[in-house]
Amino acid sequence: MTESNVIKEVNKINLQKTYAKALFSRKVATHPIYVSETIDKAPIQRVPQVALVGYSNVGKSSLINAILYGKHIPRFAKKITSNAQMLKNPRYAPVSKTPGRTRHLFTFDLGNKLSLVDLPGYGCAKVSDEQRNEWSILVNKYLERTENLYRILSLLDSIKGPVAEDYKLWSMLSEMQIPFQVVLTKCDRIKPEELHLQYSKLIEILKEYESFDQYIYATSATRNLGIDELRLSLSHIALTKRAESQLLK
């Protein structure tokens, strides 16, 4: 690579970093939550969307809060907000140690540039078959209705690795031709050599799925590890969408 090309790449990276910082400094605009009975009434979003999904208690809500606010938001935050107010106009993704607590679809917008969608966790053994079916309907309806879903972030516990439901999700996304990336959570709880081994195993497994984006992120919401890299990747989606819109003018 020539010196001029190196300079161009550095400038490009600096531009993306600047844009990412500006994007995630925006005030988070929230929307009413949706369930399987109301998702059909949700307006079609024109803003590029990235949806996060994973096994119950994988740390999804904590990761969303870290992405949006730059730090882990504990369960006792926003004490003045009741549960009813929280569900009507959520200001952050609800965090709980109880599996299956997130039963709704939450949407968080960063201006009109990017929208993060918090999908219900799957695989919780402590919920009824009826409730599990409702969550499945909600997720399927969302995937069928959305017109600007640019990526799915499939979250995995860095210690446990993928479970049966994750494989089903990846197969479904590949069939629907929806691109997805894998994000490892709670990486502060695993030794570096074990994390490397998990990486190697996943790369081999994910080769079978056409929609897999060839990159795996390692994150920790509590330690803010890998959050800046993930923000940079997400901001690239918004930046690309903006460039496309300007070309069409």
N, C-alpha and C positions, 0 to 999 in steps of 0.2 A: 504494500500500500504506500502510495506516494505521500509526501508531507502535506500537500494540498488536500488530499483525500482524508488524511488524519484530522486536519483542521476542520474540514466539513463535518466529519463525524462528531468531533468534540462540540462544535457549535450546535449540531442537531440535538445532541444529548442535553446540552445546557438549556436549549429552547424547551425541550420536553420537561426538564426539571422545573423551569420557571413556570410553565403552564400548569404542571401538577400542583405546585405550591399555591398558585392563584385559584385553581379549581377547588381544592380542598380547604380553601379559606372562605369559600362561599357559605352563606347561611343555608342550613339544611331545611328544605321545604318538605313538609310531611303531608300524607294523604290518609283518609280514613282507611281502616283495615278492611280486608275482604275475606269471606269464607266461601265455601262451595256453593251456597245458595245465592250469594250476591255478586260473585265474580263476573257474571254475565253483564252486570250493570256498570262495570268499571269502564271508564273512557279509554279508548285506544291511545296510548302514549306515542308522541312523535319524537321524544327524546330517546337517544340510544340507551338501552337497558343492559345491565349485567345482573344476573340472578345468582344467588348463593344458596346452595342446598347441601345437605349432608345428614348423616346418622344423628339421631337424638343425642344431645349433650356432646357434640363434637367440638363445640366452641364457636358456633356460627354467629350467634348474636354478639358475643364479645369481639369477634373479629370485625364485624360490621361497624360496631361502635369505635373500634380502634382506627379503622379506615376513615370514618367520618369525622371523628373528633381528635384523633391523634393520641388517644390514651384509652386505657380500659375504663369503662364506666361501671362502677359497682352496682349491686342490686338496690342499695339503699339511696342511690342518687335520685334527685328530683322528688324529695319527700312530700312536697306540697301537691304533687300530682296524684290523684286517686287512680285506681285501676280503670274505672269507667272513663275518666278523662284520657288516660293513657291509650286506651283502645280506640277512642274516638279520634284522637289526633296525636299519635305517638311521636315523641321527640327523639327517641332512641330505641334500638332493638331491645326488647325485654330479655333479661338474663336470669336464668334459674338453674339450680342444681338438680331440679326434678325433671327427669326425661319426659319428653312429650308435652312440655308446658306451652311451647309456641304452636298454636293451633290456627294461626291466621296468616294471611299474606300481607306483609308490610312493604311499603314503598317509600324510599327516601331520595329526593331530588336535589341535585347540586345546580341550582339555577335552572336554566334550560339546556344544560350541557351534558349531563349524565344522570342516570337514575339507577340506584341499587335496589334490588328486590330481594326481600328476605322470605324465602319459601319455607313452609313447615318442615321440621325434621322428620325423618322416616325411621322405621325399624324399632320403635319403642314397644317393648313387650307388655308394658303396664297399662296400655290403653285397649279399649274394646275394638272388635273387628269393625263395628259400625263407624267408630271414630276414625280408624285407620283408612276405611274406605272413603270417608269424607275428605280426608287430606289428599288421598290419591286423586279424587275427582277435581279438587281445587288445583292441584299442580298440573294435571293434564289439561284442564280448561285454560289455565294461564298459558301454557306452551302452545296450545292450538290458536288462541286469540291474539297473542302478542305479534306485533309487526316489526318491532325494532329491537328484538333481543339479539345482541351482538355476541354474547358469550355466557356460558354457565361456569361458575366456579364450583367444582366438586370438592367438598372439604373432607379430609380424612384425618383421624387422630394419628399423630406421628408414631405413637407407640403401638396401637392396635392394627394399623394398616387397613386395607379395604375389607368390607364385609359383603355378604351376598347381595344386599340391596344396592351397593355401589356398582357392582357388575351389571345389575339389571338396568340401573340408570344410564351407564355408559353405552349399553347396547341400544337403549331407547333413543338416546341423543344421537347416536351414529345413524340409526334408521331415519330419524327426523332431520338429519344433516345439520344439527345444531352444534357449533364448535364449543368445546369445553376445555378447561384447564383444571389441573389438580392442585389443591393447596393443602399442605400439611399444617395442622394446627398443634399448639402446645409443644413446640419443638424445644422449649427450654427444659422439658422433662425427660429428654432422651439424650444419651451420650452421642457425641459427634460421629463416632464410628458406626453406631447403630443407625443413626440418621442416614449416613452414606449407604449402608446396606439396604435400608428401606427405599432409598432413591433408585438403586440399581434394580431391585426387584420390580418396582413400579414401572420403570422404563420398559422392561421386557414385557410386562403384562399389558401395558397400554398401547403397545405397537399394533395390537389386534383391532384397535378401535379407530375408525377412519376420522372421526371428528375430534380426536385428541390433539390439542395444541402442544407441540413438543417442548414444553417447559413445565417444571414443577416448582412451586414456591414453598419455602419453609418459613413458618410464621409463629409468633407468640404474641397474643394480644396483651398479656400481662406485662411482658418485658418490652413490648413495642418492636419486636424483632421481625424483619422482613416486611414491615408495613410500608416503608417508603418505596421499596421495590414494587410492591403490589399496587400502590398508588400510581407509580410511574406507568405501569402497564395499563391501568384503567384510564388514566388521563390520555394515553395514546389513542384509545378508542374515541374519546371525545374530540381530540385534536384532529383525527382522521375524518370524523363526521363533519366537523366544521370546515375542513378543507374541501370535502366533497360538496357541501352546500354552497360554498363560494364559487366553485367551478360551474355549478348549475345556474348561477345568476346571470 
